[in-house]
Amino acid sequence: MVQSDFFEYLKKDTPIENYIFICRDKKETKQSFDIANFLGFKPFRLPDIRASFGEDLRAYQQEIFELIEALYNYYNYTETDKILISPIRTALMELPKKEFFSKIELEFASTIDLKELKDRLLHFGYSFVDIVTQKGEVSIRGDIIDIFPINSQNPYRVLLFNSEIESIKKFEIETQKSIEEESEIVEIPPAKLSLTEEQFKAWESRALNSNFDIFEKDLESVGFWCLGELGEDYLTKFRPIYISNLRDEIDEIYSLNSPKVSKDRLLSIETIPKAKEFRDIKNPNINLLIDTHRDKRITVIAKNLSQVRGSNLENIQNINFIYQNGTINLISKDELILSLNRASDIKRVKRASIVLDELDIGDFVVHENYGVGIFRGIEKRKTLGSTREFVVIEYQNGDRLLIPVESLDVIDRFIADSGLVPIVDKMGKGSFKRLKQKLKDRLFEIASEIINISAQRYLKGGVLLKVDREEHKKFIDSAGFTYTPDQKRAVEDIVSDFKSGKMMDRLLSGDVGFGKSEVAMNAIFIAYKNSYQSIFIAPTTILSSQHYKTLKGRFKNYNIKIAKVDRFTPTKEKKAIFKALEEGDIDVVVGTHALLKAKFKNLGVIIIDEEHKFGVKQKEQLKEISLDAHLLSMSATPIPRTLNMALSQIKSFSELLTPPDSRRDVKTFVKEFNPQIVKEAILREKRRGGQSFYIFNSIANIESKRDILKELIPNLKIAVLHSKVTAKETEKTMLEFEEGKIDLLLSTSIIESGIHLPRVNTIIIDGADRFGMADLHQLRGRVGRGGREGFCYLFIEDREDLSENAKKRLLALEKYSALGSGAVLAFYDLEIRGGGNILGKAQSGHIKQVGYALYLKMLEDAIRELTGEKRGEEFSIDINLSVNAYLNEELIGEDRLRLELYRRLSQIENLKELYEISSEIEDRFGKLDRITSQFIDIVAIKTLAKSQNITKIENLKERIFIEYIDGTRVEIRAFSRDEDDIIEATLNFLKSGSSLNN
């Protein structure tokens, strides 16, 4: 698009009422929006929905919400200066009529009929869930309504007193806690459309009875293809006009599918004429342009005053500053319009602090004393005449272990490599105890090794590297893009390390394509400017080649000498490079472990990518060379928070959680296996010049699958990859794939996780129901890395064979294509595995036996012990008081929510944490009933008892017996045998003991 065309067109006082301005894509729509906004119009932009007619729209859920929100705002805006802007693909869809965009308002102190409200929200298209995490969801629990309107950045919590609205507050998705500030009113637009019950049922019936080939037909997946009398053709309703020449786009649309609108009709639509006075400025040098065109009317657009102050333009005369969003850069003979804003829709990936365990009956768990068992649910049992809840774990021979819910810190979900089925342990045999002791001894070795290397590096002191801020800023500006806030923080961390005089040992974590290499190149640049050399080591030839290309491109305007050494480097050339490194004639060398024998004249910085993928021997060599230089390790998996804390004394961490601007969400489709869909997906990718992955997790049958694909698409260039293919052949295949010589890579799930392949934008996963959620999420992340939209097809054999839970998880992946709260569980699994990765695969045998979570917990304990961090002696506390105490299901109805709260309550370390969670429960679920309140008291008793080395508390009527770790027994008496009195007497005794200890 040429911004100047639209700018001149709108400036001509053209009547724009009843127009729809049609653009090529999302980018052009945003540029048009900025122009209209700048010129004083009220623009509304529709999202770019690139779905073919009949395609599953669940994958486009985010765009559908944006569409509803934009049309709702457009139709409810009553002034005449409004403009509707739409990408062509969206304008070709049948879209809803104006009358279906009414709203519900909930106002403080007003009264509501809860049943009527539920019905209206249902017919407005809101989904009823037990915990609200996404737009378009609602949860009603007694007198609490949680709702996430699609036009809000935060969900709302509405508290009722009988039928009157007592308070309205926003709340945080990540913590589920209310934000203190009260709201007077919450406006609720439709999540789909505002319909009557009859209209809603008729629409739903059309969707369910449609003949589309969709995994799960409902309003989310096919509703917008079945609008019927609810929709209309916007190209007829409005007067359409193209903002730029869309001939190519129209040709592409008709090559992919056949819209209902004829091609001739689209080609006949008018296009805005070319600008005569104004022209666009690409990549403007703002200061230079202002200096050169001082005689013109100059307008500078900025988000805020701080941005202007940071630009050194604040004191220049004759500049008109306009404070708004948007990016416009135009010039004419009289006027100059420039923007300090950068076009960006970047959002930081948020981590939820609440992780729903979602333990299902039949899932594997690991108990830290009894080993791997099977979770059988939560059961109520009577003990000493009172009712409590227990988690039931089943072991070999049907033996069952009951774990009090206040002691859930002793179990974890069993997380292991994909497809691994653990062996269930036998209770009372002692074999798990022996295995754990053996593992503990080995972990002490690993922990002491980590600590010793760190101590040696610390005692040596660091290479002091000075930073010229002006020079460094120029280097950052020359990147050609704006650093994300995370990148800026990580670079500052590295600069601080260099200036500290201590040896840097920093781990940089971030998904592939999130900009780790750019951060690392700052370290190389600073080392070069201080006359020090750098080494950049990767585990595979293809990854090192990729880094070499990146470095060559980034440093091309600097006199930095870069060399590469890998298994394909000829011996003669390798010798010459090693000699040049020793003599200081090469500044940076990139390569695989082949580099580890090199000697340097003046080594200052070592960068290691995916260190966990190196073998034991290479790791030893890495340790040796890393003793005398600053060390930056990079990893594509998240760092577990607990491990971060345990290692924080000896290692520093930086994380990149903001995706780059070009990163697109991957559209995900769940389908029953269909060769025609496979063929169409592969050919569609091939038509747009891309490549595909086909994941098939059976080495025995992978060649047969290749034959089927060749028969399906005879001219397709296919390569096969799995764990039995030699390392040399794997490298050769991946290099050919990277160079575009192969159309499709048929592979098991071993496909290289660290490689950036921007041309690969379709992934087909055969037998998706046999993968874990984290594995599917990680595999999906292999595509959509370039500027193009990625597609992920999750194929299953027979939907009727799927459990409801498996179906739910697959549909969740389809609906939530971005890594967010919809995939928190996947992120949790990846985070734990990331800990395994950071520490290497040498202990994979032990991890298989105890799972990632327990393995990391034991390693953290070993590190803490060796670094002198005092932790109290671990012992179990047996509390047998005749008190009814559990989280009442009448207050918290969902087992998974109760289980998650039990888990968090079992891990608290002091009363402050306990009462914070108690306050959260009251905020989320309502006033605590007696049974729940007594459970909070039991957890308080357990917490205080632990701090005072008490191992047992029990009662007989009003007599309470307290036993200490040294065998001492104390007896106290309650006022009566009533539950309240027993709890009060016990807490008073423990609190007096706690104050004595302090």
N, C-alpha and C positions, 0 to 999 in steps of 0.2 A: 504493500500500500504506500501511496505518497500522501503524507499528512497534509501537505500544502493544498492538494485538490479539495479535500473536505473542508479545510480552513476557509478557502476562498468561497466555496459554495455556500457555507453557512453565513458568511459575512455579507452576502448579497441580499439579505433580507428576504430570502426565498420563503414562502409559506411552508412550514414543515409539519403542520398538524396532519395526522392520519398517514404519515409516511412510515415505512419501515426501511431503515438503512441496512443494506446487506453487505457483509464482509466475507473475506476469504476464510479466516480462522480466528482463534482466541486472541492471538497477538494483534491482528488488525482491528478486532473489536475493541480491544483495550486502547489502542491508539486513537480510534474514532471517539471513544468515550472521553478521553483526555481533551481532545479538541473541542467537543461540544461543551464540556464542563468549563473549560477556559473561556469560551465565548458567552457564558452566562445562561446556557440552556440547562434543563434538568434531564440528563441522559439516563437511560436504563438499558443495561446490556444483558443479553441472554447468553448462557454458556454455550460452548461448542460441543454439541452432543453428536459424536461421529458414529452413531449406531445405524446399521443397516436395518431395513424394515423387517420386523419379526425377530430381531436379535434379543437376547436376554438383557433386559434393562437393569437388572439388579447390579450389574457391574458399573452402571452409570448413575448409581444412587446419589452421589454427591452432586453431579450435574443436574439431576432432576430437582433436587432441593433448591439449587441455585436458580433454576428456571422458575419454579413456583414462587420463590421469594421475589425475583425480579418482576414477574407479571403481577404479583400481589401488590408490590410497591407502585408499579406503573398504573394499575387500575385504581388504586386508592389515592393517587396524587391528582388533585383537582385543578391545578393551574394549567394554562395553555402552552407553557414553554417546554413541555416534555417531549423527549425524543426516544424512540425505540430503536435499538441497534442489535442486530442478530447475525451470527455466522450463518452461512448459506445452508449448512447441513441441518441446523436447528430449524431454520425457516421452512425447510421442506417437510418437516413433520406436521401432522395435524396437532394443533395446540388448543388448550382449554379456552372456553368462552369467558367473557368478563364477569358474568353473573356468579361464577363459582369461586370467587375470591373474597368472600366475606370473612369476618374474624370473630373470635370469642375474646371478651375482656373480663379479667378477674381483678376486682378492685378491693383494696383494704376496707374492712368493716362491712362489706356487702354480704348478702346471704346467697347461698347456692344450693341447688338440688343436686346432690352428688351422683345419683343414678342418671339424671338427665345430662350432667356434664360428661360422665363416662360415655354415654351414647353419642353425644355430639363429637367428642374427641375421636371416637372410633370412626364416625362418618366423615371426619376431617382428615382421616388417614393416619392418625398417630398409632404407633405400635405399643402395646402394653407389655412391659418387661418388669423384672424384679429389681434391677439396678439400672438407672439411666446413665448411659455413657455416650450416646450419639444423638444428633439432631433428629427430631421426629419421634422421640420415645417419651413414654409417660409411665410412671409407676404410682399406684395409689395404695397406701398402706394405712388403713384406719383413717385417722384425721390428718394424714400428711399426703400431699400431692407433689410429686417431683415431675417436672415437665421441661423438655428442651425444645422451645419454639425454633422453627427453622430460620428465623431472622435474628436470632440472638447469638452472642459469642459464649454465653454461659447458660446453663439450665437454671430453672427457678424451683424453689421449695416453698409451697403454699401450706400454711398451717391453719387448720380449722378448729373452731370451738363450737361444737354441735354443727350447725350449718353456716356459721358466720366465719368469714376470713379474718383470722387473728393476726397473721403476719405474712409478708411476701419477701423472700430473700433470694438472692442468687447463691449458687453453691459451686464449688470446684469439682470438676470431674475426677481429677487425680486423687483427691483425698475424700471426696463425697461430703466435705464439711461446708456448712453455710458460711457465706461472707456476711459479716455483722451488719452492714448497711441495709436498712429496710427500703423496699420499693413500695410506691403507692398503688401501682397498677402493673399487670402483665398483659401484654397484647399477644394473642395466639392466632397466627395466620394458619391456613390449612397446611398440613404436611403433604397432602396430595391435592384434594379439592374440597371445598365446603359444600357438602351434599346433604340431602334429606336421606332418611333411612331407605326409602324406595329407590332413589337414584343410586345410592351406594350399592344396594343389593343387585340392581340391574347391571351396573358396571362390573361388579365382582363376578356375576354370572357370565357376562361376555368374556371376561378374562379366563375363567376356569374352563369354559367350553370352547375356547379358541383352538385352532389346529396347528399352533406353532410348536416346533420341536424344542421344547424347553424342559429342563430338568425338574423344576418345581413351578408350575403355572400359578401365578397369583397376581395381585395388582402391582406389586413391586416389579415383577419380572416382565409382564406384558401389558399392564394397565394402559400405558400411553399409546399402544397400538390398537386399543379397543375402546377409544373414547366415545364413538357413536355420536349421539345427539349432544354430548357434553363438549365436543370439539368443533373446530372450524379451520379452514384454510387461511392462514395469515397473509398469503400472497394475494388473496382475493379481498380479504377484510381491509387490509392496508394498501397504500400505494407503494410498491417496492421500487427501490433504486439502488444500484450497485455503487459501492464506494471506490472500487477499482475494477479493472478488467478481470473477470472471473472465468474466462473461456477454458483455461487449463483445468481449473478446479471442477467445472461442470463436466468436462470430458472424463476426468478421473472418477467422479461420482457415478456416471453412467457405465463406466467400465467395471465398477465394483458391484453395483446393484441397479435395480430399475425403480426409481421413485415413482409415486403416483402422478407427479407433475411431468408433463411432456418436456423433452429437451428443447424443442422449438420455442416453447413458451418461456423457458428460462433464458434462452439466448436473445429473446426479444426485449428483455427488461433493460431500461435505460441505465447508462453509466454516467456518474458525475464527470463533467468535462475536466480536462487537464488544467492545472493552475497556470496563470500567465505571469503573475507578479511575484509570488512567493516560491521558494524552493526549500527542500529539506536539507538539513545539515546532519551528516553521519559522523558519529564519534567526535563531537565538538571539543576543541581545546578552548574552554570558556574564557579564561583570562586573555588569551591571545586574540580571540574574536572581539572581545570588548575593547581591547586596546586598538584594534584595527578599525573598528566601526563606531568610534566615539561620537560621530556626527549624527548617528541615527537614533530613533526612539528605541530605547533598550528596555526590555521587560525580562526579569529573571523570576522563574517559578521555583519555590522551595517549600518543603513541608513545614519548616518552622524557622525561627530566628537563629537558633543554635547552628543550623545548617549554613546559614548566611555567614555567621561569625567564623565558622570553620573554613570558609571559602576565600577569605581575604578580600571580599567585595563590599564589605559593610560601609567603608568610607569613600567609595567611588561615587562621584556626583552623577546626576542624571540617570540613575537606574531606578526603574519602578519595580518594586518587589511585590510579588503576589504569593500569598501563603496558601498553598493547596497541594494535594497530591497530583500526580500526573507528570508525564515526560513529553515535552514539546520542544523541538529545536528547528526554527524556521528563520529565513532571512529574505528580505526584499530590498529594494533600493532605498527605502525610507525606514525600515523597521527591522529589529533583531529581537527574536524571542528565544530564550535559552532556559534550560531546566537544570537545576542542581540535583533533582531527583533521578534515581535510576529505576528503570522498569523492573519490578520484582514482585513475585507473589510467594517469596520464601517463607516457610513456616518451620519452626524448630520442632523436632520430634519430641513430644512430651512423654515422660515416663510416669506411669501411675504408681503411687505408693501403695495402693491397694491391689494385691494380686489375687484374683479369685482362683483358689486352688482347683476348683472344678473336679474334685476327686469323684470318680464314678465307681459304683459297686463293680468290683472285678479288676480295678486298676492296681498296679503294683506299687507298694510303698516299702521303705526301708526303715527299720527300727534300729537305733544306734546300739542296742544290746542284743537284739534277737535276730536281726538280719532282714532279708527280703520276705515279705508276706503279701497277702491280697487283702485290699480294703473291702470290708463287707458292710459299711454304713455306720450310722450313729444309732445307739440303742439306749433306752431308759432302763435303769435297774434300781431295785430297792436295796439299800445297804443300811444297816442299823436303823431300819424303820423309816428312812428318808429316801427321796428319789433324786438320782443324779444321772447324768448322761455320760456314756462311754463310746469311744471309737473302737470298732471291732476289727481286728486283723486276724486273718486265717493263715495258718502255717501248714506244713506237711501233715498228712494223716488227719486232716480236719481239725487240728488243735486250734483253739481260739485264744487270742490275747485281748483283754479289755483294758483300754488305756483311758484314765480319767481325762475329761476334756480340758481340764486346767493344766495338763502335762503334755500337750501335743508337741512341745519342742523336741521330744525324743524321736519323732518320726518326720520323714520327708517324702515327697513324691519321688519315685524311682525314675530318674532320667538317665538314659544311656543312648548309645548310637542307634540310629534308625533301624528298625527291624529286629533289634536284639530282644529276645525273650529271656528274662532272668530265671535262674533256678530258685524256686521257693525253698527257704531254709527250714530246718527241723528244730522245733523248740526243745530246749533243755539239753541239746547235744553238746553245746560248747564250741562247735566248730567255727561259728561266726565270731565268737570272742577271740579265738586263736588267730583267725584271719585278721581281725581288727588290730590285735596287738602287733602282728607281723607288719601290717600296713603302717601302724603308728611308728614303729622303729624306722621303716624306710622313709617315712615323711620327715622324721627328725633329721635324717641324712640330707634330704632335699632342702629342707628349711635352713639347716646350718650352712649348706653350700651357698644358697642365695645370700645369706647374711654375711658369710666370710668374704665372698667376692665384693659385696657392697662395702665392707669394712676396709678391704685393701684399697679399693678405689678412693674411699673417703680419706684415708690416711695420706695418699699420694698428693692430694690437692688437685684442683682442676687447671686446665689450660685457660688462662684469662683472655677472653676475646672481647675486644672493644667494639662498640656499635656507633657508627656515624649515623645519627637519626635522619638527617637530610638525605643522605645517600641511600639509606635503607628504605625510606619512604618512596623514593623514585623507583626502587626495585619493585616494591609492592604495587605501585601504580602501573608499572609496565606489564602486569599480569594480564591485562585486557578484560578483567572483570572485577567486581567489588568483592572483597573478602567477606565471608559470613562472620557474624559476631564470634562464633566458636573458633574460626580460623585466627581472627585477631587475638583472641585470648591465648590460644596455643602458641602463637608466635611470640607474644609478650612473655609467656612462661619460659620459653627457650632463651630469649634475650636475658631475662633475669638470671637464669641458670649460668649463662656464659659470663655474666658480669660478677657473679657471686664469689668466684675464686674456688668454688667446689666443683667436683666432677659431676656432670649431669648424668643422670640415669632416669630417663623419662619414657613412659609408654604412651603413645598416641593412638587412641582408639577411634574408629569411625568406619562406616560402611564404605564399600568400594564406590569411588566417584564422589565422595564427600570432601575431597581436597586435602588428603593427608600428604600427598607428594608435594603439593605447593607449599605446605607448611615446612616440610623437610628441606625444600630448596632454599628457604630462608636461612636455615642453619648452614647449608653449604656456602651460600653467598657470603655470610658473615665470616665463616672460616677462611674463605678465599681472600676477603678484604684484609684479613689479619695474617696473610701469607701462610695459612695452614692448608693441608690436604684433607679431602673427605673420601670416604669409601661407602658405597651404597650396595648392600648385599640382599639378594632375593633368593628364594629356594629353588626356582625353576628358570630355565633358559628363557622361556616365553615371557615370564614376568620381568626378568632382568632386561630383556630386549625392549619391553614396553617402557620401563623406567628410563632406559638409555635414550629412546626417542623423545620422551618427555623432557629430559634434561637438555638434550641438544637443541630442541625447539625453544625452551625457556631461556637458555643462556646464549642464544645465537648473537645477541648484541653486546655480549661481554667477552672479554679476552680470557675466557675460562677454558682450559684444555681438558677435554673429557675423553676417556677411553672405556672400552668394554671388554671383559674377559669372561668367556663361558666355554662349554665343552666343544663348541664349533670354532673357537678361535685357533688358527694354525699355531703350531708349537713355536715357530720362528717369531711370529707376531707377539705371542704371549711373552716370550723372553724379552723382546724389545720393550714391551709395556712395563714388565716387572723392573727392568733396568731404569727406565724413565721415572718410575715411581720412587725408586731408591735414591735417584739423583735429584728428585724434586721437580722434574720437567712436566709432570702431569698433575693437574689440580684435583680432579675428581675421577674415580674409577668405579664403574658399575659392573656388577656380575653376580655369578653364583658362588658356591663354596670353593670353586676353582681359584678364587681370589685369596683364600685364607692363608696361602703360603707367601703372599707378597710382603715385602719390607718397604717401609716408607721413610722418607727423609724427615717429614714434619707432619705427622698425622694428628689432626685436631678433632674430627667428627666422624663417628661411625653411625650409619643408618642401617637398620636391619628390618626387612619387611617379612612379616609372617614367620617369626623365629621358631614357632612351635613345629614348623614343617621340616626343620633340619634334623639330620640324624644325630646320634649320640656323639660320634667322633667329631662331626662339624661343630657341634655345640661346645665341645672342649676347646677347639681352636678359636671359636668366637670369644670364649671367656678370656683366653690368653691375650688376644689382640685388643680386647675392650678395656684392659686394665689401665691403659695410658691415654685414653681419649674420651671425649664426651660421647655418650651413647643415647641414641634415639631409636626406640623399637616401635614398629607400627603393627597394628592388628586390626582386622576387619570385623572382629566380634566384640560385643559390648563387654565392659569390665564389670564383674559382680561387685556390688557396693561393699559387701562385707570383706571380700578379698582386698579391695581397694584400701579399706581401713586397716586391715592386718598388715599390708605391705607398705603403708604410707610412710613408715619411719625410714625405709630403705629405698623406696622407689617413688617417683612423682608421676602423676597421671594427667593427661589432657584428653578431652573427648570432643569429637565433632558430631553434633546431633542435628545440624541444619543441612538439609539436602541442597544441592546446587540448583540454581534457577532453571536449568534446562531439564532437570530430572522430572519425568512424567510418571504419574501413577500407572500401574499395570492393570489393564482391564482383564478381569478373571471370569472364566465361564466354567460352570460345572455341567458335565453332560454324560449321558450314557454313551459308550463307545460307538462311533459311527464312522466308517472309513471315508464317507463323502465329506464329513466335517473336517476330518484330518487333512484330506486332499485340499480342500478349499483354504484351510488355515495356512498350509505350507505354501500353496501357490499365491495366495494373497501377499504373503511376506516376500516371496520371490519377485512378484510383479513390482513391488515398491523398492526393489534392489537390496533386500535384506536377507538374513539367514535365520535358521531355526535350530532349536534344541529339541530332541525327542528323548524323554527320559523313560527308560524301560528297565526295571530293576531285576532282571533275570539273565545272568551270564549264559546259562544253559540254552536259553531260547532267543538270545539277542540276534543271532544270525538269521533265524527264521523270520523274526520281525523285520529285519533288513530286506529279506526277499519279498515280504508282503508290501513294504513301502515302495520297493522298486517296481513291483507289478502295478501298484496304484498310480505311481508317477514315474514312468520309465526313464525320462531324461534327467532325473534328479541325481546330483552328485552327493553321495552319502559316505560318511566315515563312521567307524564304530570305535567306541572307547569304553574300557572297563578295567578293573583292577588286575586282570591277567595279561593285559597288553603291556609290553616292556616299556621302561621309562623312556628309552630312546625313541620308540615308535610313538609313544604318547606325545612327546615334545614335537616330533615331526608333524603329527596330525594336528595338534593345536596351532602350530605355526602356519600350516596351510589353511586352517580354518580362519585364523586371524587375518590372513592375506586375502580371504574371499574366494579361495579355490574350491571350497566345499559349500554346498547349499544347506546341508542338514547334518548335524552331529547327533548320531544315535548313541546314547550313553546310559550307563547306570548313574546313580546319584553322585558319582565321584567327580562330576565336572568341576573344573578348577574354580575355587571360590574367590580367588584374589584377582582374576583377570578382568580387565575392562574391555568389553567387546561391544562397542556402540552400534555395530551393524546387526547384531543378533537381537531381534525384538519380538520373536514368537517362541514360546516354550510350550511343549505338549507333554503332559505327565500322564503316562499310561498306568492305570491301577492306583489312582490318587488316594483311594480309601486305605491303602496299605502303608501310607506315610504318616508320620506325626505332623501336627500342625506347624511346629517350628521348622521342620524339614521342608514342608511345602512352601512356607513363607520365605525360607532362604533360597530355595530353588527359583521361586518366582522373581526374586531379586536379581537373578542373572540377566534379566532383560529390562528394556526401558531405560537403559543407561545413557543413550544419546538423546538428541532432541526429539526423537520419534516416539510415538505412543507404543507401548509394549502390550502384547497379548499373551495370556496364560490360559491354557485349556486343561482342566482337571477332568480326566476321563475315568469313569468307573464302569464295571461290567454290567451290573444289574442293580438299579436303585431299590428294588424290593428287598434285596439281601442286606441293605445297609441298615445299621441300627439308627435310631432317632438321633443319638448323640453324634454319630459320624456324619449324618446328613446335616445336622445343625452346624458342625464345625466347618464343613466344606462350604456351606452357604454363607457362613460368617466371613470366610476368606474371599468369597465372590463379592460380597457386599462391601467389605472394607478393604479396598485395594491399597490404601496408604497404611504405613506402620503407625498405628495409633492405638487408642484404647480398645478397639475391636480386636486387636491382635496382641494384647498385653501378655497373654499366656505364652504365645509364641516367643515374645521378646524375653520373657522370664526364662524359658528353656534355653534360648540362645545365650542369655547372659550367663547362666550357669555353665554352659558348654564353653563359653568364652574363657571362663576361668580355667577349664581343662586345657584349652588351647594355649593360653598364656604360659602355663606351666609345662607344656610339652606332652607328647604322647607316650613317653617311656613307661608311664604307669597305667596304660590303657587296660591292662589285665586286671589291676586292682579296681579301676573305675567300673569295669564290667561287673565286678562282684558286689560292690557297695553302692554304685551309682554316683553321678557327678556331685550331687548336693552333699552327701555325707563325706565324700572324699575331700571336698573343698573345706567343709567345716573342720575336719581333722587337721588339714594342712594349716588353716588359720590358727587353730589352737597351738600347733607346733611352733609357728612363727612367733605368736604372742609370747609363748613360754620362753623361747630362745632370746627374744629381744627384751626380756625382763618385765614384760607387762603383767602386772599382778592380776590374776584371776582366781577367785575363790575356788576351793576344792570342790569338784563336782560330786554331788551326792543327790539321791532322790529324797523327796519329802512326801511322806504318807499322811494325808489328812483324812481322818475318818470321824467327822462330826455329824451328829444326827440332825442334819439341816437339809431341807429341799433346796437345791441350788443348781441351776442351769440357765442357759439363755432360752427363755420361753418362746416356743414356736408360735404362740398367739401374738407375741410382739414382733418376732422375726420369723416370718413364715417359711422362707427358703432354706433348705438344708445347707446349700453351698455358701450362703451368706453367713449362717451360724458357724459353719466350719472355718470359714476365713477369719471370723472374729475370734473363735476359740484359738486358732493358730497364733494370731497376733497377741492375744492376751497371755498365751503361754510363754511368749518370748520377752515380756516386759522385764525391766531390771529394777524399776523403782516405782513408788506410788504415784509420782507425777505422771509417768507414762500411762499407768492404769487409769487414773481419773480423766486423762485426756481422751482415752478410748471410750470410757464410760459416758463422757459428755458427748462424744461423737455418736454413740448408739442412741442417746436421747434425742439428739438433733435429727438423726436419719429415720428413727423408727417410732419416736414418741416417748412419753414418760415411762420410766422403768417400773415394771410391776414388782411385786415382792420377791418372786422366785429369781428374777434376773438380778435384782438389787443384791440379793443374798449371794448369788454367784460372784458378783463383783467383790463382795466382802471376803468370800473364800479365797479369791485370787490375791487380795490384799494380805490375808493371813499367810498364805504360802510365800509371798514376796518378803514379808517381814521375817518369817521363820528362816528363810534361806540366808538372810543377812546375819542371823544370830546362831547359825550352825545347828538349827533344830531339824531333826529327821522325822519326827512323828508327833502328830497331835490327834488325840481321840477323846471321846467323852462317854461316860456312862451316866445317864440322866444328867444331873447338874454338875457332876464331878468331871473336870477336864484334866487330862494327863498330857504332859509335854515332855518329850524325850530328846536329849541333845546328842550330838555326834560322838561325844566321849562316854555316852552311856548314862549320864546323869538324868534323873527323872524328877519332875516337879508336878505337884497337883494344885490346881486352883478350883474355886467354886463359882458357878454362876448363880445369879439371884434365884433363878428357877430353871426348869428343864425346857422352857420355851425357846424356840429357835432364836428369837431376837436377843434373849439374855445370854445364850451360849456364845453367839457371835460377838456381842458387846464385851463380855468378860474376856474372851480370847484376844480380841483386838486391843483392849485396854492393857492387858498384860504385855503383849508384844510391843505396843507403842512405848510403854515405860521402859522395856528392855532396850528398845531402839535408841531412846534418848539417853540412857545410861552409857550405851556403847559409843555414842557420839560425844 
